[in-house]
């Protein structure tokens, strides 16, 4: 049963005893008070903790790890990261077999570039605190190494957020320190953007995914290859509920080693429904800004917008710059500060590039 929060009453001696039981506290004379839980005849009980710290921090990103498994983290070509997209081949014309008149032409290639952005994190370690922790021994002696490793974890968590909704307006923008996220890249370039209304019109989510995938594949100039449908877990739950209600049979596909997820049958085959909490629900204001939606086109009662990305994962690149030759954030130990604090700084130089954004991917916004 949930309990209500209440204010601590400093004038209640019973509450003070509970709050400071087992802690070394500073008294009115500025000296440390006793820390024993029990100090009586024949017994002294001192504080003792479980040997393991309860830690459920999310340290991995499903989409970043999947793209790593697909070798989509690539060394940057420079600053910025550059690549070409071919958008046309030389055109052919019909001709009279006895009066052959060819028309000269050539392929069309477009230069693209992605600005490399930095992500950093820092921790300072007090000399006396670290020494005292190690001197106590036990499982906490390795805490310093864990906290240093988590400097890189903090950077990875930021990259996972920027992957979808990084705030830079364009992929080649140099003014904003964040990545230009996948959603903004697709919203600016994708030919297949669909807005569904589940509030007033009660649009079908499954039909929306199938129709958008079919539209992406219906292309006489390019050969798109969607490989997954990415969304938030809450929306995927709504999709699965719709399938049960309409008696639509959803299969399962292996998403990664040992993990199977539900899939949707599309013109591109069975596409797995992959969930990422960082692909979060947008506020109404965010949705209007990203998609350029007018107030009149926002359904009455809508509280926000979920997103669905029909993605060709082979056309997503994560360029990085690293002295060690891999995509792992770099950790540097700086010299001791004047207060003899150890200083560790993590840094990663990277970006995300949605290649063939105009025709190889689909984007669906779902008003809820």
FILODO-485078 format. One record per residue: y, x, z of N, C-alpha, C, O in turn. Coordinates in steps of 0.02 Angstrom, whole numbers, padded with zeros to 5 digits, always signed. Each point is the difference from the previous one (the first is absolute). Example, Ala and Ser with C-alpha at 12.3 -4.5 7.8 and 13.67 -1.06 7.14 Angstrom:
<recs>
-00284+00660+00390+00059-00045+00000+00060+00045+00000-00001+00052+00033
+00054-00070-00069+00059+00042+00003+00055-00039+00037+00055+00025+00008
</recs>
This chain:
<recs>
-00060+00043+00000+00060-00043+00000+00062+00044+00000+00004+00048+00038
+00044-00064-00081+00060+00041-00005+00043-00007+00063+00002-00053+00031
+00031+00107-00013+00045-00001+00057+00072+00007-00023+00013+00031-00052
+00033-00059+00090+00070+00003-00019+00032+00063+00028-00015+00021+00056
+00059+00009-00096+00036+00059+00023+00051-00021+00053+00029-00054-00005
-00018+00097+00055+00049-00015+00051+00036+00064+00020-00024+00055-00012
+00081-00064+00042+00040+00057+00021-00031+00033+00062-00026-00035+00044
+00030+00101-00041-00022+00036+00059+00052-00005+00055+00059+00012-00011
-00082-00032+00072+00044-00007+00058-00002+00064+00041-00048+00012+00037
+00100+00028-00043+00000+00065+00034+00005-00008+00076-00016+00047+00037
+00038-00105-00013+00008-00011+00072-00064-00024+00034-00004-00006+00061
-00048-00008-00102-00064-00023+00028-00043+00061+00015-00021+00033-00048
+00007-00017+00110-00039+00059+00016-00071-00003-00028-00029+00051-00016
+00000-00112+00011-00067-00006-00028-00001+00019-00074-00047+00033-00023
+00098-00054-00014+00003+00018-00071+00012+00075-00008-00029+00030-00045
+00069-00001+00087+00012+00072-00004-00065+00038+00012-00013+00050-00033
-00026-00073+00079-00063+00034+00015-00047-00003-00060-00034+00048-00016
+00032-00108-00017-00044-00006-00058+00024+00043-00058-00040+00032-00033
+00105-00032+00022+00028+00036-00058-00011+00075+00006-00016+00033-00049
+00025-00006+00109-00002+00072+00008-00065+00025+00028-00006+00059+00017
-00045-00102-00010-00064+00023+00026-00030+00053-00046-00005-00011-00060
-00013+00067+00088-00032+00053-00039+00047+00040-00042-00024+00038-00043
+00089-00043+00052+00048+00038-00041+00042+00046+00044+00014-00015+00058
+00004+00071-00086+00048+00043+00034+00069-00026-00017+00020+00001-00058
+00016-00025+00110+00066-00029-00012+00053+00039+00036-00013+00038+00047
+00073-00046-00070+00057+00035+00030+00032-00044+00053+00020-00056-00015
-00016+00081+00076+00030-00038+00055+00075+00005+00000+00029+00032-00044
+00003-00063+00094+00073+00000+00003+00028+00069+00014+00059+00013-00012
-00101+00032+00039+00023+00068+00013-00010+00046-00060+00013+00060+00004
-00035-00088-00061-00009+00040-00060-00064+00040-00001-00009+00041-00045
-00035-00051+00093-00063+00037+00002-00057-00044-00022+00003-00062+00005
-00057+00094-00030-00058-00038-00023-00036-00031+00060-00012+00033+00050
-00005-00097-00056-00037-00033+00052-00075+00012-00011-00020+00027-00052
-00021-00048+00100-00072+00010-00006-00029-00040-00057+00027-00052-00019
-00083+00077-00011-00031-00032-00057-00070-00025+00015-00032-00027-00045
+00007+00035+00105-00068-00022+00016-00003-00076+00003+00045-00033+00025
-00101+00005-00053-00012-00071+00005-00016-00020+00072+00023-00052+00025
-00064+00094+00008-00019-00013+00069+00007+00066+00039-00025+00052-00022
+00057-00055+00078+00007+00059+00044-00007-00025+00072+00048-00021+00031
-00110+00024-00007-00014-00026+00067-00054+00043+00033-00024+00048-00029
+00006-00067+00088-00050+00039+00037-00065+00003-00039-00031-00051-00015
+00010+00110+00000-00064+00011-00034+00001-00013-00074-00053+00002-00031
+00110-00016+00001+00001-00017-00071+00067+00018-00032+00053-00017+00026
-00057+00051-00081+00058+00010-00044-00024-00015-00071-00043+00035-00026
+00071-00086-00005-00018-00020-00068+00059+00014-00045+00055-00027+00009
-00067+00071-00058+00054+00019-00046-00010-00035-00066-00056-00020-00016
+00109+00012-00024-00006-00035-00064-00048+00035-00047-00001+00062-00004
-00038-00100-00032-00046+00026-00050-00001-00048-00059+00001-00061+00009
-00003+00090-00069+00004-00041-00061-00064+00007-00040-00037+00048+00007
+00025-00098-00050-00056+00005-00046+00010+00061-00045+00057+00018-00016
-00111+00015-00005+00007+00063-00039+00026-00011-00070+00023+00048-00031
-00024-00109+00004+00023-00012-00068+00061-00045+00001+00005-00047+00039
+00042+00064-00083+00061-00041-00008-00017-00056-00050-00025+00013-00054
+00040-00075+00074-00013-00056-00045+00049+00005-00059+00061-00002+00010
-00087+00007-00069+00042+00015-00059-00027-00038-00060-00052+00019-00028
+00087-00072+00008-00018-00038-00060+00054+00007-00054+00006-00044-00044
+00032+00097+00047+00052+00011-00050-00030+00004-00070-00049+00037-00010
+00077-00073-00038-00023+00005-00069+00025+00065-00030+00060+00012-00006
-00108+00031-00012+00017+00066-00027-00015+00007-00074+00017+00052-00030
-00049-00101+00000-00016+00003-00071+00027-00060-00036+00005-00055+00027
+00012+00066-00090+00024-00053-00043-00055-00014-00052-00024+00045-00033
+00006-00108+00027-00054-00018-00048+00020+00019-00071-00041+00028-00037
+00103-00043+00017+00018+00013-00069+00009+00075-00013-00020+00025-00053
+00050+00012+00100+00008+00072-00010-00068+00036-00002-00009+00046-00039
-00037-00068+00082-00067+00031+00000-00038-00017-00063-00034+00042-00028
+00039-00104+00005-00035-00020-00061+00027+00040-00060-00039+00022-00043
+00104-00014+00040+00028+00039-00056-00018+00074+00006-00006+00035-00051
-00002-00011+00112-00024+00069+00009-00071+00007-00025-00017+00050-00033
-00025-00100+00047-00069+00001-00024-00002-00001-00077-00046+00026-00030
+00096-00057+00000+00004-00004-00073+00040+00058-00030+00016-00001-00060
+00000+00051+00101+00036+00060-00023+00069-00017-00030+00020+00030-00050
+00014-00078+00082+00066-00018-00025+00057+00036+00036+00058-00008-00018
-00074+00047+00070+00049+00047+00028+00001+00061-00046-00052+00033-00008
+00108-00017-00022+00003+00055-00049+00058+00046+00018+00052-00022+00024
-00060+00087-00037+00057+00046+00011+00058-00018-00045-00010-00016-00059
+00070+00018+00086+00058-00018-00041+00012+00052-00054-00015+00059+00009
+00041-00082-00065+00017+00046-00055+00064+00037+00015+00016+00049-00035
+00021-00070+00085+00064+00032+00016+00043-00049+00040-00026-00046+00031
+00090+00057-00033+00049-00044+00034+00049-00025-00052+00048+00036-00017
-00057-00096-00010-00049-00051+00019-00068+00009-00032-00010+00047-00039
-00036-00092+00055-00065-00003-00034+00009-00035-00067+00030-00054-00002
-00054+00085-00052+00012-00027-00067-00066-00014-00036-00050+00035+00008
+00051-00087-00049-00057-00016-00043+00024-00041-00059+00056-00026-00001
-00099+00021-00050+00015-00039-00060-00046-00061-00003-00058+00004+00019
+00085-00059-00045-00040-00058-00017+00006-00012-00075+00056-00002-00027
-00113-00007-00006+00003-00017-00071+00001-00076-00006-00043-00034+00027
+00093+00009-00061+00009-00072-00005-00014-00028-00070+00001-00060-00009
-00014+00103-00039-00016-00024-00068-00033+00056-00039+00011+00059+00014
-00050-00078-00065-00028+00048-00048+00035-00012-00066+00036-00049-00009
-00048+00094-00038+00029-00009-00066-00024-00066-00030-00060-00015+00002
+00106-00022-00028-00017-00066-00028-00030+00007-00070+00018+00045-00038
-00063-00091+00023-00030-00002-00067+00025-00061-00037+00021-00050+00030
-00023+00053-00096+00021-00057-00041-00052-00012-00054-00034+00046-00023
+00028-00108+00004-00045-00016-00055+00031+00022-00066+00061+00003-00006
-00103+00014-00042+00027+00026-00063-00044-00020-00059-00059-00016+00009
+00087+00017-00067-00036-00013-00063-00046+00058-00013+00020+00058+00003
-00083-00072-00018-00049+00054-00009+00015+00042-00062-00023+00056-00005
+00062-00083-00042+00016+00038-00061+00072+00027+00002+00021+00035-00046
+00014-00051+00098+00069+00026+00007+00012+00014+00074+00037-00036+00033
-00070+00088-00009+00001+00016+00072+00069+00027+00019+00022+00050-00027
+00010-00085+00074+00066+00021+00023-00001+00004+00077+00013-00050+00033
-00029+00107-00004-00001+00006+00073+00071+00001+00029+00047+00022-00033
-00042-00045+00094+00064+00001+00036-00005+00051+00056-00041-00008+00046
+00081+00061-00048-00004+00051+00052+00022-00027+00068+00044-00043+00004
-00074+00067+00047+00018-00020+00068-00029+00049+00051-00021+00055-00020
+00020-00072+00081-00026+00044+00052-00009-00036+00065+00022-00057+00008
-00054+00088+00039-00011-00031+00066+00064-00002+00040+00048+00036-00014
-00048-00080+00064+00057-00005+00046-00024+00022+00069-00048-00027+00027
+00083+00075+00002-00016+00024+00068+00064-00001+00042+00054+00019-00023
-00062-00041+00085+00057-00008+00044-00009+00046+00060-00054+00002+00031
+00106+00035-00014-00002+00044+00058+00014-00040+00063+00047-00040+00002
-00087+00051+00050+00010-00030+00065+00006+00054+00053-00027+00055-00009
+00061-00069+00062+00002+00048+00055+00005-00037+00067+00030-00054+00004
-00060+00084+00047+00000-00028+00068+00031+00050+00047-00021+00058+00003
+00072-00079+00034+00033+00045+00047-00046+00013+00059-00029-00046+00028
+00024+00110-00009-00039+00019+00058+00042-00009+00063+00057+00024+00003
-00085-00058+00046+00037-00014+00062-00035+00033+00059-00060+00016-00003
+00097-00005+00056-00027+00033+00060-00015-00050+00056+00034-00051+00006
-00083+00067+00034-00016-00038+00061-00014+00051+00055-00039+00046-00010
+00070-00055+00067-00005+00051+00052-00012-00031+00069+00016-00058+00012
-00044+00098+00032-00012-00021+00069+00001+00063+00043-00014+00054-00023
+00032-00063+00087+00007+00059+00044-00020-00018+00071+00011-00056+00023
-00042+00104+00011-00015-00006+00071+00018+00065+00035-00013+00054-00026
+00043-00060+00085+00015+00058+00042-00045-00002+00062-00010-00053+00030
-00017+00110-00012-00047+00004+00056+00030+00044+00055+00014+00059-00011
-00004-00088+00070+00025+00039+00057-00052+00050+00023-00059-00018+00010
+00079+00080+00000-00047+00054+00018-00036-00015+00065-00062+00005+00002
+00098-00024+00050-00031-00012+00065-00047-00060-00004-00054+00002+00030
+00073-00055-00066-00042-00059-00005-00066+00015-00034-00053-00021+00023
+00056+00058-00079-00061+00017-00036-00045+00045+00042-00061-00009+00002
+00091+00058+00031-00040+00046+00042-00033-00037+00057-00058+00013+00016
+00094-00060+00015-00028-00037+00056-00058-00045-00023-00050-00007+00035
+00058-00023-00094-00053-00043-00027-00063+00040-00013-00056-00022+00016
+00064+00082-00045-00059+00042-00013-00031+00025+00064-00061+00007+00005
+00104+00008+00045-00026+00026+00063-00043-00051+00036-00046+00018+00036
+00062-00083-00045-00040-00052+00031-00070-00005-00030-00046-00026+00031
+00039+00051-00093-00065-00003-00033-00018-00071-00020+00044-00043-00006
-00108+00030-00004-00022-00067-00018+00017-00018-00071+00018+00043-00040
-00024-00107+00024+00009-00022-00069+00072+00003-00023+00013+00002-00060
+00036-00002+00106+00070+00002-00020+00023+00069-00021+00056+00008-00024
-00098+00043+00032+00020+00068-00017+00013+00008-00074+00039+00044-00021
-00071-00086-00020+00008+00004-00073+00055-00047-00026+00005-00011-00060
+00035-00016+00105+00049-00049-00020+00053+00029-00046+00025-00034-00045
-00007+00097+00055+00051+00031-00042-00022+00001-00073+00038-00016-00044
-00101+00036+00033-00025+00002-00069+00000-00069-00032+00015-00008-00059
-00033-00043+00099-00001-00068-00026+00071-00023-00020+00009-00030-00052
+00040+00046+00095+00068-00021-00015+00029+00038-00060+00041-00028-00037
-00062+00090+00029+00023+00037-00060-00029-00030-00063+00035-00008-00050
-00100-00010+00052-00031-00032-00058+00033-00066-00016+00004-00020-00058
+00020-00015+00110+00031-00066-00012+00070+00006-00029+00029-00051-00020
-00002+00110+00017+00063+00009-00037-00013-00017-00074+00041-00034-00031
-00097+00058+00004-00020-00017-00068-00017-00074-00006+00014-00031-00051
-00043+00003+00103-00017-00071+00000+00064-00043-00008+00000-00048-00038
+00052+00067+00073+00063-00037-00006+00027+00000-00071+00026-00050-00024
-00033+00107-00010+00023+00005-00069-00043-00044-00046+00027-00034-00044
-00093+00035+00054-00044-00041-00041+00015-00075+00009-00001-00038-00047
+00016+00019+00109+00016-00070+00013+00064-00021-00037+00004-00056-00025
+00045+00101+00023+00061-00015-00037-00014-00004-00074+00026-00045-00034
-00067+00090+00007-00017-00002-00071-00036-00065-00017+00012-00029-00053
-00055+00006+00098-00037-00063-00012+00048-00059-00005-00011-00046-00039
+00064+00047+00079+00050-00054-00003+00042+00004-00063+00013-00050-00033
+00008+00112+00016+00042+00008-00059-00038-00012-00065+00030-00017-00051
-00096+00025+00052-00040-00009-00061+00014-00068-00031+00010-00006-00060
-00009-00046+00101+00011-00068-00026+00073-00019-00003+00024-00026-00050
+00013+00040+00104+00067-00028+00007+00053+00052+00014+00049-00014+00034
-00059+00075-00061+00052+00050+00005+00066-00026-00028+00000-00037-00049
+00056+00057+00080+00064-00034-00013+00039+00027-00059+00048-00031-00021
-00067+00089-00008+00038+00026-00057-00003-00050-00057-00053-00029-00013
+00109+00017-00022+00002-00053-00050-00038+00016-00064-00025-00046-00033
+00020+00110+00015-00035+00019-00062-00042+00062+00013+00012+00037+00049
-00060-00025-00092-00046+00056+00009+00035+00067-00006-00022+00049+00031
+00076-00046-00069+00035+00064-00010+00062+00005+00044+00041+00046-00008
-00033-00092+00055+00059+00000+00044-00001+00062+00045-00052+00018+00028
+00110+00013-00020+00007+00058+00044+00045-00013+00060+00008+00043+00043
+00022-00102-00041+00048-00015+00054-00033-00026+00063+00025+00011+00055
-00082-00046-00062-00035-00028+00058-00056+00048+00020-00036+00025-00043
+00028-00013+00108-00049+00050+00023-00071-00027-00001-00047+00039+00007
+00037-00105-00017-00067-00027-00001-00029+00000-00071+00037+00009-00049
-00103-00019+00044-00031-00011-00065+00026-00065-00030+00026-00043+00036
-00033+00036-00101+00007-00065-00032-00070-00031+00001-00044+00022-00037
+00034-00072+00080-00066-00027+00010-00029-00034-00061+00036-00017-00047
-00101+00006+00048-00036-00031-00055+00030-00069-00017+00007-00017-00058
+00011-00021+00109+00026-00068-00012+00066+00003-00038+00009-00039-00047
+00035+00083+00065+00065+00004-00035-00010+00026-00071+00034-00022-00046
-00080+00069+00036-00013+00025-00067-00026-00055-00045+00021-00007-00058
-00068-00033+00084-00028-00054-00041+00051-00057-00010+00005-00028-00054
+00033+00012+00106+00050-00053-00005+00052+00016-00053+00028-00044-00033
-00015+00109+00024+00051+00021-00048-00027+00006-00072+00038-00006-00048
-00104+00017+00042-00027+00018-00066-00056-00044-00025-00007-00009-00061
-00033-00020+00105-00061-00035-00021+00016-00060-00044+00048-00037+00012
-00089+00028-00064+00009-00058-00044-00032-00062+00029+00016-00056-00021
-00062+00065+00068-00038-00057+00026+00014-00008+00075-00036+00026+00043
+00090-00063-00029+00020-00016+00068-00003-00075+00008+00032-00037-00038
-00068+00014+00087-00010-00072+00011+00020-00017+00071-00016+00037+00047
+00053-00092-00038+00019-00024+00066-00038-00066+00013+00008-00048-00037
-00048+00047+00090-00038-00059+00018+00033-00034+00061+00029+00033+00043
-00036-00098-00041+00028-00040+00055-00057-00037+00034-00028-00048-00027
+00011+00070+00087-00053-00034+00039+00030-00047+00052-00036-00031+00039
+00103+00025-00038+00034-00042+00050+00010-00071-00026-00020-00048+00033
+00050+00042-00092+00016-00066-00028-00049-00017-00057-00031-00054+00001
+00024+00099-00050-00042-00014-00058-00075+00011+00014-00042-00025-00038
+00025+00062+00091-00069+00014+00019-00039+00032-00058-00055-00021-00017
+00085+00073-00012-00033+00036-00055-00064+00033+00024-00006+00020+00058
-00043-00015-00104-00064+00031+00016+00007+00076-00002+00024+00028-00049
-00045+00005+00102+00002+00073+00002-00051+00031-00047+00015+00049-00034
-00074-00078+00032-00053+00027-00043+00019-00007-00074-00008+00046-00039
+00034-00105+00021+00023-00009-00069+00056+00049-00017+00002+00027-00055
+00042-00015+00103+00055+00047-00012-00025+00070-00015+00025+00033-00045
-00074-00010+00084-00028+00066-00011-00036+00003-00067+00009+00048-00038
-00050-00098+00023-00037+00000-00063+00046-00004-00060-00010+00036-00049
+00060-00079+00052+00046-00009-00057+00042+00063-00011+00012+00020-00057
+00011+00010+00111+00041+00060-00007-00041+00058-00028+00024+00037-00043
-00086-00030+00067-00043+00053-00027-00013-00012-00074+00001+00048-00039
-00013-00110+00020-00011-00015-00071+00061+00017-00042-00006+00025-00055
+00066-00039+00082+00061+00016-00036+00009+00075-00009+00023+00023-00052
-00042+00016+00105+00005+00073-00006-00047+00026-00055+00019+00044-00038
-00079-00073+00035-00049+00024-00049+00015-00025-00071-00024+00030-00049
+00062-00083+00043+00015-00029-00065+00055+00040-00034+00057-00022-00006
-00074+00081-00017+00049+00048-00026-00029+00033-00062-00052+00033+00004
+00085-00040-00060-00025+00029-00062+00021+00073-00009-00026+00035-00044
+00073-00011+00086+00025+00068-00008-00030+00050+00050-00006+00059-00015
-00014-00083+00074-00024+00045+00052-00068-00024+00026-00022-00055-00014
-00010+00099+00050-00067-00013+00026+00000+00004+00076-00027+00047+00028
+00057-00096+00006+00003+00001+00073-00069-00007+00032-00046-00029-00029
+00039+00058+00089-00064-00001+00035+00010-00012+00074-00008+00047+00040
+00025-00107-00019+00007-00014+00072-00066+00015+00037-00054-00015-00025
+00061+00044+00085-00060+00020+00037-00004-00032+00069-00054+00001+00030
+00108-00029-00004-00001-00030+00066+00060-00047+00008+00050+00005-00035
-00058-00052+00082+00054-00045+00019+00019+00016+00072-00041-00008+00045
+00102+00032-00036+00023+00020+00067+00046-00054+00029+00043-00027-00035
-00052+00012+00099+00044-00047+00034-00005+00010+00075-00035+00045+00024
+00070-00088+00012-00003+00001+00073-00062-00039+00023-00020-00048-00032
-00009+00068+00088-00060-00032+00025+00010-00074+00014-00047-00039-00009
+00107+00019+00030+00012-00071+00014-00004-00042-00064-00028-00055+00000
+00055+00082-00055-00003-00037-00063-00072-00001-00027-00022-00050-00027
-00014+00105+00034-00070+00002-00023-00040-00053+00038-00045-00031-00029
+00060+00022+00093-00034-00052+00038+00015-00069-00029-00044-00043-00002
+00106+00032-00021+00018-00064-00031-00038-00008-00066-00021-00055-00017
+00013+00110-00021-00037-00004-00063-00073-00019+00013-00028-00042-00034
-00002+00073+00084-00070-00015+00017-00007-00072+00025-00049-00033-00015
+00099+00009+00052-00002-00070+00023+00005-00047-00059-00034-00051-00002
+00077+00067-00047+00006-00042-00060-00066-00002-00038-00021-00052-00025
-00013+00110+00022-00064+00003-00035-00052-00045+00034-00038-00035-00034
+00037+00036+00100-00048-00043+00036+00016-00073-00010-00045-00041-00009
+00109+00024+00009+00020-00070-00008-00017-00026-00070-00020-00058-00007
+00028+00100-00043-00012-00021-00070-00070+00016-00024-00016-00008-00059
-00027+00033+00105-00069+00018-00018-00002+00054-00054-00046+00002-00041
+00095+00042+00042+00001+00057-00046-00040+00057+00031+00015+00021+00056
-00064+00004-00092-00043+00052+00028+00033+00069-00009+00015+00021-00056
-00004+00013+00112+00029+00067-00002-00056+00051+00013-00037-00005+00048
+00033+00055-00092-00049+00052+00008+00027+00055+00046+00057-00003+00023
-00099+00052-00011+00021+00059+00038-00008+00062-00044-00046+00005-00040
+00093+00041+00048-00001+00063-00037+00006+00057+00049+00033-00006+00052
-00064+00062-00068+00009+00059+00042+00069+00029-00012+00018+00018-00056
+00021-00015+00109+00069+00022-00005+00005+00075+00011+00035+00036-00037
-00068-00012+00088-00006+00071+00013-00067+00011+00032-00037-00048+00012
+00019+00110+00002-00067+00015+00023-00019-00042+00060+00030+00006+00054
-00080-00049-00063-00025-00040+00056+00041-00061+00017-00017-00035+00047
+00071+00022-00083+00043-00057+00015+00001-00047-00060+00016+00020-00056
-00033-00083+00068+00000-00051-00053+00054-00052+00016+00009-00019+00058
+00025-00003-00110+00052-00051+00008-00012-00055-00050-00036+00009-00049
+00067-00067+00061-00006-00055-00047+00037+00017-00065+00045+00041-00001
-00066-00073-00053+00029+00014-00066+00014-00065-00036-00027-00053+00016
+00071+00057-00066+00019-00057-00042-00023+00015-00071+00012+00054-00026
-00046-00102-00005-00022+00007-00069+00060-00010-00046+00033-00053+00002
-00018+00103-00043+00057-00003-00046-00022+00022-00069-00058+00017-00011
+00105-00018-00036-00013+00025-00067-00014+00075+00000-00029+00027-00047
+00049+00007+00101-00014+00072+00007-00064+00012+00039-00014+00057+00019
-00025-00110-00006-00060+00007+00040+00014-00019+00072+00051-00031+00016
-00096+00051+00028+00009-00015+00071+00047+00051+00031-00016+00060+00003
+00073-00084+00020+00049+00045+00031-00002-00008+00075+00006-00056+00025
-00014+00111+00013-00002-00005+00073+00067-00020+00028+00053+00020-00024
-00055-00061+00077+00060-00018+00037+00010+00051+00056-00034-00003+00051
+00079+00049-00061+00012+00054+00048+00061-00016+00042+00052-00019-00026
-00059+00026+00092+00055-00018+00044+00033+00062+00030-00034+00049+00017
+00100-00053-00011+00039+00053+00031+00055-00032+00041+00043-00034-00028
-00042+00044+00094+00052-00032+00041+00070+00024-00017+00049-00035+00016
-00043+00093-00047+00067+00024-00020+00029-00039-00058+00060+00003-00014
-00103-00039-00021+00024-00046-00053+00018-00066+00035-00033-00051-00009
+00085+00055+00048+00015-00053+00048+00036-00059-00032+00021+00003-00058
-00015-00056+00097+00036-00059-00021+00075+00015-00002+00028+00027+00048
+00004-00043-00104+00072+00011-00007+00038-00058+00032-00024-00056+00003
+00083+00071+00022+00044-00053+00021+00028-00034-00063-00005+00027-00055
+00034-00086+00064+00029-00035-00056+00055+00042-00033+00005+00004-00061
+00035+00029+00103+00055+00042-00027-00028+00059-00040+00027+00017-00052
-00081+00015+00077-00029+00056-00036-00029-00022-00067+00009+00033-00050
-00043-00090+00050-00030-00025-00062+00054-00016-00052-00008+00016-00059
+00063-00047+00081+00054-00016-00046+00030+00064-00029+00018+00002-00059
-00011+00049+00100+00030+00063-00022-00045+00037-00050+00023+00023-00052
-00088-00018+00068-00045+00038-00043-00012-00033-00067-00002+00033-00051
-00006-00100+00052-00016-00036-00062+00060-00033-00033-00006-00029-00054
+00065+00033+00085+00059-00031-00029-00005-00076-00001+00021-00031-00049
-00047+00002+00102-00011-00073+00003+00063-00034+00028+00029+00023+00049
-00009-00077-00081+00058-00038+00023-00020-00046+00058-00058-00018+00007
+00108+00000+00034-00013-00044+00056-00032-00066-00021-00044-00026+00035
+00064+00001-00093-00025-00064-00024-00074+00003-00016-00034-00052-00003
+00007+00112-00008-00070+00007-00020-00045+00018+00059-00059+00013-00010
+00086-00013+00071-00040+00012+00059-00026-00067+00025+00039-00045+00013
-00106+00036-00008-00026-00065+00022+00025-00019+00069+00007+00042+00044
+00007-00105-00035+00023-00024+00065-00055+00010+00051-00057-00021-00010
+00074+00053+00065-00049+00012+00053-00035+00067-00005-00039+00017+00045
+00051+00021-00097-00032+00066-00007+00026+00047+00054+00060+00004+00012
-00105+00032+00020+00019+00048+00052-00004+00072-00024+00024+00045+00035
-00052-00033-00094-00005+00068-00025-00045+00002-00061-00019-00052-00027
+00002+00113+00006-00039+00009-00061-00053+00054+00010+00016+00056+00021
-00078-00074-00035-00053+00050-00003-00003+00028-00071+00024-00032-00047
-00054+00090+00039-00003+00033-00064-00072+00014-00020-00043+00014+00042
+00029-00019-00107-00065+00017-00028+00012+00048-00057+00040-00014-00045
-00074+00071+00046+00007+00050-00052-00066+00007-00037-00050+00019+00030
+00051-00035-00094-00059+00011-00043+00009+00069-00030+00042+00010-00044
-00081+00037+00068+00015+00071-00011-00054+00037-00039-00060-00009+00011
+00082+00049-00058-00043+00050-00031+00010+00064+00040+00048+00037-00010
-00095-00024+00057+00009+00056+00046-00001+00068-00035+00026+00049+00027
-00055-00045-00087+00000+00063-00036+00068+00018-00028+00010+00055-00024
+00037-00103+00027+00067+00013-00026+00052+00001+00057+00059-00014-00010
-00083+00030+00070+00045+00012+00057-00005+00074+00017-00055+00026+00012
+00111+00009-00010+00000+00071+00018+00040+00011+00063+00052-00031+00011
-00077+00077+00030+00036+00021+00061+00012+00075-00006-00039+00040+00026
+00093-00020-00058+00015+00071-00007+00023+00030+00066+00037-00032+00037
-00058+00093-00023+00018+00033+00062+00017+00074-00013-00022+00029-00050
+00060-00001+00096+00017+00071-00001-00022+00030+00066+00024-00021+00053
-00070+00070-00055-00029+00025+00062-00020+00073-00009-00030+00019-00051
+00048+00023+00100-00017+00071-00003-00075+00012+00003-00025+00049-00026
-00012-00095+00059-00072+00009+00009-00040-00027-00059-00061+00007-00001
+00094-00038-00046-00035-00024-00059-00035-00067+00007-00039-00018-00043
+00052-00019+00098-00028-00067+00006+00053-00048+00024+00057+00020+00012
-00075-00084-00006+00050-00051+00015+00013-00009+00075+00041-00041+00019
-00075+00080+00024+00008-00007+00072+00070+00021+00022+00024+00052-00023
+00010-00089+00067+00065+00022+00024-00003+00069+00032-00049+00016+00034
+00100+00024-00045+00002+00068+00027+00029-00001+00071+00046-00038+00014
-00075+00079+00031+00024+00006+00068+00024+00071+00012-00036+00048-00013
+00098-00042+00037+00029+00066+00013+00016+00006+00075+00028-00046+00030
-00046+00103-00002+00018+00014+00069+00061+00045+00000-00002+00056-00026
+00057-00080+00054+00061+00039+00002+00002+00043+00062-00041-00008+00045
+00087+00054-00043+00006+00044+00058+00020-00039+00062+00027-00056-00005
-00041+00084+00064+00017-00034+00063+00075-00012+00005+00040+00043-00018
-00022-00102+00042+00070-00015+00011+00024+00034+00064-00039+00033+00035
+00104-00040-00022+00028+00034+00059-00034-00022+00064-00005+00039+00047
-00017-00102-00045-00034-00025+00060-00075+00014-00001-00037-00030+00038
+00015+00075-00083-00070+00018-00007-00044-00060-00018-00057-00006+00021
+00085-00039-00062-00038-00055-00026-00032+00020-00066+00031+00032-00041
-00095-00052+00033-00033+00010-00064+00020-00055-00048-00001-00059+00018
+00020+00077-00078+00024-00050-00049-00044+00001-00061-00010+00052-00032
-00017-00111+00015-00043-00008-00058+00032-00052-00046+00018-00054+00021
-00013+00072-00084+00032-00044-00050-00049-00011-00057-00029+00047-00028
+00019-00111+00010-00041-00018-00057+00044-00021-00058+00052-00031+00010
-00074+00047-00071+00039-00018-00059-00048-00014-00058-00051+00034-00007
+00068-00082-00033-00038-00015-00061+00049-00016-00055+00047-00039+00010
-00058+00068-00069+00041-00015-00059-00044-00037-00049-00051+00027-00024
+00069-00089+00008-00045-00040-00041+00037-00060-00029+00060-00009+00011
-00096-00031-00050+00028-00060-00030-00057-00043-00025-00059+00018+00007
+00076-00076-00035-00050-00043-00032+00027-00020-00068+00059-00018-00007
-00102+00020-00043+00020-00018-00068-00049-00051-00027-00060+00014-00005
+00085-00073-00014-00040-00050-00033+00005+00012-00075+00051-00016-00031
-00103+00044+00003+00000+00014-00072-00017-00064-00038-00038-00042+00023
+00067+00036-00082-00011-00059-00042+00017-00064+00038-00035-00051-00006
+00089+00054+00044+00018-00057+00044+00014-00063-00039-00010-00055+00025
+00033+00061-00086+00022-00059-00039-00059-00042-00024+00009-00060-00012
-00069+00089+00005-00053-00037-00034-00070+00009+00030-00046-00032-00024
+00037+00075+00073-00067+00014+00026-00013-00031+00069-00055+00008+00027
+00104-00043+00000-00006-00028+00067+00031-00069+00002+00039-00018-00044
-00056-00020+00095+00030-00066+00010+00025-00007+00071-00027+00031+00046
+00078-00073-00037+00029-00010+00067+00010-00075+00011+00028-00035-00041
-00052+00012+00099+00006-00070+00018+00036-00006+00066-00018+00033+00049
+00069-00074-00046+00033-00017+00063-00021-00069+00020+00000-00046-00041
-00018+00037+00105-00026-00064+00024+00045-00026+00056+00000+00028+00055
+00037-00080-00068+00040-00032+00052-00046-00035+00050-00046-00036-00019
+00058+00049+00083-00039-00033+00053+00047-00028+00051-00022-00030+00050
</recs>
